[in-house]
Amino acid sequence: MANINSPRPLIFFVAFTLSIIVAAGIAVPLSLLLDNQKIFTSKFNGIYDTSKYGKLQLDNGLARTPQMGWNSWNFFACHINETVIKETADALISTGLADLGYVYVNIDDCWSREARNSKGELVPDPKTFPSGIKALADYVHGKGLKLGIYSDAGVFTCQVRPGSLYHEKSDAEQFASWGVDYLKYDNCYNLGIPPQKRYPPMRDALNATDRTIFYSLCEWGVDDPALWASQVGNSWRTTDDINDSWVSMTMIADLNDKWAPYAGPGGWNDPDMLEVGNGGMSYNEYRAHFSIWTLMKAPLLIGCDVRNLTAETKEIISNEEVIAVNQDTLGVQGRKVSTSGLDGCQQVWAGPLSGNRIVVALWNRCSNATTITARWDVLGIQSSVSVTVRDLWQHTWVSRDTVATFSVRVESHDCAMYIFTPRTTAYSNK
């Protein structure tokens, strides 16, 4: 379809007010603020519920939008060293990914020795990180990036390195002295102590340092962290580990969707890192993976080897229009709003964006190509409202006057993604 001129979006003061209120952790119904515009139905607030979003105790000024960067685990697992980390930082710059917001370079498990030193301190493995973590942080910072590190809210990490349970204060001080910007805090070897008791001490220890450090809880969703973690960290894992398969990715998307009302600026649901580019899924499946993670306001942490990106992988993870959905300042997690077809394989996911826009993903989880329809009633839009439709993967305006429904044929396991913007003419007869 030929391109048409981009319409001017409607940006209302109420949407700006809403973003401030959501960021402050005040539960105000979306429809209460937006109903005067006659765009949305009375069901709008129920569809995109934000009432569970909690006021943050961490309040470190971070995570106003979901974090973006790279993590070593999905591709390298324990096979990491300081050369890999440096080359990854270099690649984030050379590929332009850093300019798109991928700024955290996160070292996962296996960076430390198997035991603490005589002073009780964590020690980088001298074989794989001979220069130490501070030197590595200095290198990463010199690129304009941020360094992340890993520890565990147990006596050992998952790969049986020293954990930080009962060492929170000294470890936090050590991380800060090294210049660490991000802590992923895992859940292995936890002695059966409830996570609500194990995770806050590290929050307090990080807050007591003179450095602002992003706090990422990796509790695997075992004790429903969405119910309590907004008072503890900047993000919290809602699921078990992802693996590079269609079955794992779709299951995790569904599990994370349950907790949509609890996420917001400063604290995000985390369905685990991206598998895009690791080879276990098709191009369509990876595009669906990235689309749904961005719509769900999930952290965008690349999990492949960015030193050797394929053209297809780079195309997916560097789509600026899709990334903009994830980083939208309104900060409301999108969610599944409609299913149809065999086993609900024809799915509509959607979420509100700033400027009274709505992002809509038509996700085909069926085994064959199919037509998926988004109806205004399931999106919470008044039936008479006309919208323009922007295709975020094709980078084209596919319609400038669509009313009541929008249908598209989607290939098997693919996901089409759009932004709907209400038109000015929809209000001419108010």
C-alpha positions in Angstrom: 0.0 0.0 0.0 1.3 3.4 -0.9 2.5 5.7 1.9 0.2 8.6 2.9 1.1 11.7 4.8 1.4 11.3 8.5 -1.6 12.9 10.4 -1.0 15.2 13.3 -1.6 13.2 16.5 -3.9 14.4 19.1 -2.0 15.2 22.3 -4.1 16.3 25.2 -3.1 17.8 28.5 -5.0 15.0 30.3 -2.6 12.4 28.8 0.4 14.4 30.1 -1.3 14.6 33.5 -1.9 10.9 33.5 1.8 10.1 32.8 2.7 12.2 35.8 0.1 10.5 38.0 1.1 7.0 36.9 4.8 7.9 37.5 4.0 9.0 41.0 2.3 5.7 41.8 -1.1 7.2 42.3 -3.9 4.8 41.2 -6.2 7.0 39.1 -8.5 5.3 36.5 -7.4 6.0 33.0 -10.9 6.5 31.8 -11.6 9.1 34.5 -9.0 11.3 33.0 -9.6 10.6 29.3 -13.4 10.2 29.2 -14.0 13.9 28.4 -12.4 13.4 25.0 -15.2 11.0 24.0 -12.6 8.6 22.6 -12.8 5.8 25.1 -15.6 3.6 26.4 -16.6 3.0 30.0 -14.7 -0.3 29.8 -11.4 1.4 29.1 -10.2 1.4 32.6 -11.1 -2.2 33.2 -9.2 -3.3 30.1 -6.1 -1.4 30.9 -6.2 -1.5 34.7 -3.4 0.3 36.5 -4.9 0.2 40.0 -2.4 -2.2 41.4 0.6 -0.1 40.5 2.4 0.5 43.8 4.2 3.5 45.3 7.9 2.7 45.1 10.0 2.5 48.2 13.2 2.1 46.2 12.6 5.5 44.6 16.1 5.8 43.1 15.0 7.8 40.1 15.7 4.8 37.7 13.5 2.8 35.4 11.1 5.6 34.5 10.9 3.4 31.3 11.9 -0.2 31.1 15.6 -0.9 31.1 17.4 -1.6 27.8 20.8 -3.3 27.3 22.4 -6.7 27.0 23.0 -9.6 29.3 25.6 -12.4 28.9 23.6 -15.4 30.1 21.3 -16.5 27.2 24.2 -16.9 24.7 27.4 -17.3 26.8 26.1 -18.8 30.0 29.3 -19.4 32.1 31.7 -18.9 29.2 32.3 -15.2 29.8 35.4 -13.1 30.3 36.4 -9.5 30.2 37.3 -9.6 26.5 33.7 -10.7 25.7 32.3 -7.9 27.8 34.6 -5.2 26.2 33.9 -6.4 22.7 30.2 -6.4 23.5 30.4 -2.8 24.6 32.3 -2.0 21.5 29.6 -3.7 19.4 26.7 -1.9 21.0 28.4 1.3 19.9 29.4 0.3 16.4 26.0 -1.2 15.6 24.2 1.9 16.7 22.3 -0.1 19.3 23.6 2.1 22.2 22.1 5.1 20.4 18.7 3.4 20.5 18.9 3.0 24.3 20.7 -0.3 24.8 23.1 1.0 27.4 23.4 -1.6 30.1 26.2 -4.2 29.6 25.2 -6.8 32.2 27.5 -9.6 33.4 25.6 -12.6 34.6 26.7 -15.5 36.8 30.3 -17.0 36.8 32.3 -13.7 37.0 33.6 -14.4 40.6 35.9 -16.9 42.2 34.3 -19.9 44.0 35.0 -18.4 47.4 35.3 -15.1 49.1 38.8 -13.9 50.2 40.0 -13.7 53.8 38.3 -10.4 54.3 34.9 -11.8 53.2 34.9 -10.0 49.9 33.8 -11.1 46.5 36.8 -11.6 44.1 36.6 -11.6 40.3 37.9 -14.8 38.7 41.6 -14.0 38.0 41.5 -16.2 34.9 38.5 -14.6 33.2 38.5 -11.1 34.7 42.2 -10.5 35.4 41.8 -6.7 35.3 39.0 -6.7 37.8 35.5 -5.3 37.7 36.5 -1.6 38.3 38.7 -1.6 35.3 36.0 -3.1 33.2 33.4 -0.6 34.5 35.8 2.2 33.6 36.1 0.8 30.1 32.3 0.5 29.7 31.7 4.0 31.1 34.3 5.3 28.7 32.0 4.2 25.9 29.1 6.1 27.5 27.5 2.8 28.6 26.6 1.3 32.0 27.9 -1.9 33.7 25.7 -4.5 35.4 26.7 -7.3 37.6 25.1 -10.4 39.1 24.7 -11.8 42.6 22.2 -14.0 44.5 19.8 -13.6 47.5 21.1 -16.9 48.7 24.3 -18.4 50.1 25.5 -19.3 46.6 24.7 -18.2 43.1 23.0 -20.6 40.7 26.4 -21.7 39.4 27.7 -22.1 43.0 29.7 -18.9 43.4 29.3 -16.9 46.6 25.9 -15.4 47.1 25.2 -12.2 48.9 22.8 -13.4 51.6 24.0 -12.0 54.9 26.7 -10.0 53.0 24.3 -7.3 51.6 26.0 -4.3 53.1 29.6 -5.2 52.2 28.7 -6.5 48.7 26.7 -3.4 47.9 29.5 -1.2 49.0 31.9 -3.2 46.9 29.7 -3.0 43.8 29.4 0.8 44.3 33.2 1.2 44.7 33.7 -0.7 41.4 31.3 1.7 39.6 28.6 -0.9 39.0 25.3 0.6 37.7 23.0 -2.5 37.8 22.5 -5.5 40.0 20.7 -8.7 38.9 19.8 -10.5 42.1 19.0 -14.2 41.7 17.1 -16.7 43.9 19.2 -19.9 44.2 20.4 -21.6 47.5 18.0 -19.3 49.5 17.8 -21.5 52.6 14.0 -21.5 52.3 13.8 -17.9 53.6 10.9 -16.1 52.1 11.9 -13.6 49.4 10.0 -10.8 51.1 12.7 -11.1 53.8 15.7 -11.7 51.6 15.4 -9.0 48.9 14.8 -5.8 50.9 18.2 -5.9 52.7 20.0 -5.5 49.4 17.6 -2.7 48.5 18.5 -0.9 51.7 22.2 -1.7 51.2 22.2 -0.3 47.7 20.3 2.8 48.8 22.9 3.4 51.5 25.8 3.6 49.0 26.7 6.9 47.3 25.9 5.3 43.9 22.6 4.9 42.1 22.3 1.3 41.1 19.4 -0.3 39.2 18.0 -3.2 41.3 16.7 -6.1 39.2 15.0 -8.9 41.3 15.3 -12.4 39.7 12.9 -14.3 42.0 11.4 -16.3 39.0 7.8 -15.4 40.0 7.7 -18.1 42.6 6.1 -15.9 45.3 4.2 -13.6 43.0 6.7 -10.7 43.3 4.4 -8.3 41.4 2.4 -8.2 44.7 5.3 -6.9 46.8 8.4 -6.2 44.7 7.4 -2.6 43.6 8.4 -1.7 47.1 11.8 -3.3 46.7 13.2 -3.2 43.2 13.2 -1.5 39.8 12.0 -4.7 38.0 11.0 -8.2 39.1 11.0 -11.5 37.2 7.5 -12.9 36.9 8.4 -16.2 35.4 11.0 -19.0 35.3 13.9 -18.7 32.8 13.1 -18.3 29.1 14.6 -20.6 26.6 15.0 -20.1 22.8 11.8 -21.7 21.7 8.3 -20.8 20.6 6.7 -22.8 23.4 8.8 -21.1 26.1 8.3 -17.6 24.7 4.5 -17.9 24.3 4.1 -19.5 27.7 6.1 -16.8 29.4 4.2 -14.0 27.6 0.9 -15.4 29.0 2.3 -15.8 32.5 3.6 -12.2 32.5 0.3 -10.8 31.1 -1.4 -11.7 34.4 0.5 -9.1 36.3 0.0 -6.1 33.9 -1.9 -3.9 36.4 1.1 -3.9 38.8 3.8 -2.4 36.5 4.6 1.2 35.9 7.4 3.8 35.9 10.0 2.9 38.4 9.1 -0.8 38.6 8.4 -3.3 35.8 7.3 -6.8 35.3 10.2 -8.9 33.9 9.4 -11.9 31.7 13.1 -12.5 31.2 15.6 -11.6 28.6 15.3 -11.5 24.8 16.2 -14.6 22.8 16.1 -12.8 19.4 19.0 -13.9 17.3 20.0 -17.1 19.2 18.7 -19.4 16.4 15.9 -21.4 18.1 13.0 -19.6 16.5 12.0 -18.4 13.1 12.2 -14.8 11.9 8.4 -14.4 12.3 8.6 -15.9 15.8 11.4 -13.6 16.9 9.5 -10.6 15.5 6.5 -11.6 17.6 8.7 -12.1 20.6 10.1 -8.6 20.3 6.7 -7.1 19.5 5.0 -8.5 22.6 7.9 -7.8 24.9 7.9 -4.1 23.9 4.1 -3.9 24.2 4.3 -5.5 27.7 6.8 -2.8 28.8 9.2 -5.6 29.5 12.9 -4.9 30.0 14.7 -5.1 26.6 17.9 -7.0 27.4 19.4 -8.5 24.3 20.5 -12.1 24.9 22.4 -12.9 21.7 26.0 -12.2 20.6 25.9 -8.7 19.4 29.4 -8.9 18.0 28.0 -11.2 15.2 24.5 -9.9 14.5 22.6 -11.1 11.4 20.8 -8.6 9.3 17.5 -10.0 10.4 18.3 -9.9 14.1 19.5 -6.3 13.8 16.4 -5.3 11.9 14.2 -6.6 14.7 16.0 -5.3 17.7 16.8 -1.9 16.2 13.2 -1.0 15.0 12.9 2.5 16.5 9.1 2.6 16.2 8.7 -0.6 18.1 11.2 0.4 20.7 9.3 3.7 21.2 6.3 1.7 22.3 8.3 0.2 25.1 9.8 3.5 26.1 6.6 5.5 25.9 6.4 7.9 28.9 2.8 6.9 29.8 4.3 3.7 31.2 1.2 1.5 31.1 1.8 -2.2 30.3 -0.1 -3.5 27.3 -1.9 -6.8 27.6 -4.0 -9.5 25.8 -7.5 -8.1 25.2 -9.1 -10.6 22.9 -8.7 -14.2 21.6 -10.5 -16.2 19.0 -10.0 -19.2 16.8 -8.8 -22.7 17.8 -7.4 -22.6 21.3 -7.5 -18.8 21.2 -4.6 -18.7 18.7 -5.9 -15.5 17.1 -4.9 -12.9 19.6 -5.2 -9.1 20.0 -2.9 -7.4 22.4 -3.1 -3.7 23.1 -2.1 -0.9 25.4 -2.5 2.9 25.9 0.3 5.3 24.9 0.8 8.9 25.5 -1.1 11.3 23.2 -4.3 9.2 23.5 -2.8 6.6 21.1 -3.2 2.9 21.4 -0.7 0.2 20.3 -2.3 -2.8 18.9 -0.6 -6.2 18.1 -2.4 -8.8 16.1 -0.6 -12.0 17.1 -1.2 -15.2 15.1 -0.3 -18.2 17.3 -2.1 -20.6 14.9 -0.4 -23.1 12.6 -1.6 -21.3 9.4 -2.0 -17.8 8.2 -5.2 -16.2 9.3 -7.1 -12.9 9.4 -7.2 -11.3 12.8 -9.7 -8.5 13.7 -9.3 -5.8 16.3 -12.8 -4.5 17.4 -13.1 -1.1 19.0 -15.1 -2.5 21.9 -12.3 -4.8 23.0 -9.8 -2.0 22.6 -12.0 0.4 24.7 -12.6 2.9 21.9 -15.9 4.5 21.2 -17.5 2.8 18.1 -17.8 6.1 16.2 -14.2 7.2 16.7 -12.0 7.3 13.5 -8.4 6.4 13.8 -5.3 6.5 11.7 -3.3 3.3 11.6 0.5 3.2 11.5 2.3 -0.1 10.7 5.3 -0.3 12.9 7.1 -3.1 11.1 6.4 -1.8 7.5 6.9 1.8 8.6 3.9 3.0 6.6 0.5 4.6 7.3 -2.0 2.0 6.2 -5.1 4.0 6.9 -6.1 7.5 7.8 -9.8 6.9 8.5 -10.7 3.5 10.1 -13.8 3.1 12.2 -15.2 0.2 14.4 -12.9 -2.6 13.3 -9.5 -3.2 11.8 -8.5 -6.6 10.1 -5.2 -7.9 8.8 -4.1 -11.3 7.5 -1.1 -12.4 9.6 1.3 -15.2 8.8 1.6 -18.2 11.2 3.5 -17.3 14.4 4.0 -13.7 13.2 2.8 -10.5 14.9 1.6 -7.4 13.1 1.9 -4.2 15.2 0.2 -0.8 14.8 -0.5 2.5 16.5 -4.0 3.8 16.4 -4.3 7.5 16.7 -7.8 9.1 17.0 -8.5 11.7 14.4 -9.5 15.3 15.0 -12.6 14.9 12.9 -14.0 12.4 15.3 -14.8 15.3 17.7 -16.2 17.8 15.3 -19.8 17.2 16.3 -19.3 17.0 20.1 
